[in-house]
Amino acid sequence: MLKGLGGLGDMAKMMKTAQEMQAKMAQLQEDLAAMMVTGESGAGLVKATATAKGELKGLDIDPSIFNGDDKEVVEDLILAAIKDAQTKAAQRSEEEMRKLTEGLGLPADMKLPF
């Protein structure tokens, strides 16, 4: 393409690659916002749903756990479900980032965005 210009051809290729990576990162961020993960606690009595970006979207609490004497237990179960959802969101996000970096020919352990 720019053969007579020395390193400029490589620079143009790098810029194109950078633009492609930027577009793929933007798409991945949109995808992560749409992906849902569910964390649970108490053998499924409390479920928390979050996006793969970690934004909490919903809670599902089995009515059988509502007993006035068990307030602290219910609070603990809710927190545990939210933490589980956040952990799963982080794992899903890392998995999707790893797929993107491998698809771009980058090392699998490379952290994006820079």
C-alpha positions as a printed Julia matrix, in Angstrom:
114×3 Matrix{Float64}:
   0.0     0.0    0.0
   2.6     2.61   1.06
   5.69    0.66   0.06
   7.96    3.6   -0.8
   7.32    5.36   2.51
   9.27    3.1    4.87
   7.62    2.71   8.27
   4.52    4.72   7.35
   2.87    1.62   5.89
   3.31   -0.14   9.22
   1.96    2.92  11.02
  -1.15    2.94   8.82
  -1.68   -0.75   9.56
  -1.27   -0.13  13.3
  -3.79    2.72  13.19
  -6.3     0.57  11.34
  -5.81   -2.24  13.87
  -6.23    0.23  16.75
  -9.47    1.55  15.24
 -10.79   -1.99  14.8
  -9.9    -2.83  18.4
 -11.61    0.34  19.62
 -14.79   -0.59  17.73
 -14.71   -4.14  19.09
 -14.18   -2.83  22.64
 -17.17   -0.51  22.28
 -19.31   -3.39  21.04
 -18.1    -5.6   23.89
 -19.08   -2.95  26.44
 -22.58   -2.86  24.94
 -22.75   -6.66  24.95
 -21.64   -6.84  28.6
 -24.38   -4.39  29.56
 -26.95   -6.69  27.92
 -25.63  -10.02  29.3
 -27.3   -11.15  32.5
 -25.86  -13.34  35.25
 -27.67  -14.68  38.31
 -26.13  -15.19  41.72
 -27.87  -17.1   44.43
 -27.68  -18.0   48.08
 -29.59  -20.15  50.54
 -29.91  -22.98  48.01
 -31.72  -20.66  45.61
 -33.97  -18.94  48.15
 -32.46  -15.59  47.19
 -31.4   -14.78  43.64
 -29.75  -11.59  42.39
 -29.62  -10.76  38.7
 -26.96   -8.39  37.35
 -25.46   -7.39  34.04
 -22.04   -8.75  33.15
 -20.8    -5.24  33.97
 -21.96   -5.81  37.57
 -25.06   -3.58  37.61
 -27.72   -5.11  39.86
 -30.99   -5.49  37.93
 -33.22   -7.56  40.18
 -33.78   -9.62  43.28
 -35.97  -12.68  43.64
 -36.67  -13.67  47.24
 -38.61  -16.8   48.15
 -41.41  -15.72  50.53
 -40.72  -18.68  52.83
 -37.72  -16.88  54.31
 -39.75  -13.97  55.66
 -40.03  -14.58  59.36
 -39.61  -11.65  61.73
 -37.1   -13.57  63.83
 -34.81  -14.25  60.86
 -34.19  -10.66  59.75
 -30.39  -10.98  59.98
 -30.41  -14.29  58.1
 -32.47  -12.76  55.28
 -30.11   -9.77  55.07
 -27.11  -12.11  54.92
 -28.73  -14.19  52.18
 -29.47  -11.07  50.12
 -25.9    -9.81  50.45
 -24.52  -13.26  49.59
 -26.67  -13.46  46.44
 -25.57   -9.99  45.33
 -21.91  -10.83  45.92
 -22.33  -14.07  43.97
 -23.89  -12.17  41.06
 -21.07   -9.61  41.11
 -18.46  -12.39  41.12
 -20.15  -14.1   38.18
 -20.37  -10.75  36.36
 -16.64  -10.17  36.79
 -15.86  -13.7   35.6
 -18.11  -13.31  32.55
 -16.55   -9.95  31.72
 -13.03  -11.41  31.94
 -14.08  -14.35  29.77
 -15.49  -12.06  27.08
 -12.39   -9.82  27.2
 -10.16  -12.89  26.83
 -12.14  -13.95  23.75
 -11.7   -10.47  22.28
  -7.95  -10.29  22.9
  -7.39  -13.77  21.5
  -9.48  -12.87  18.45
  -7.25   -9.86  17.87
  -4.1   -11.98  18.18
  -3.12  -10.4   21.5
  -1.77  -12.38  24.46
  -4.59  -14.0   26.44
  -3.42  -12.42  29.71
  -3.33   -8.89  28.28
  -5.57   -6.55  30.25
  -7.91   -4.32  28.26
  -8.73   -1.51  28.22
  -5.19   -0.26  28.68
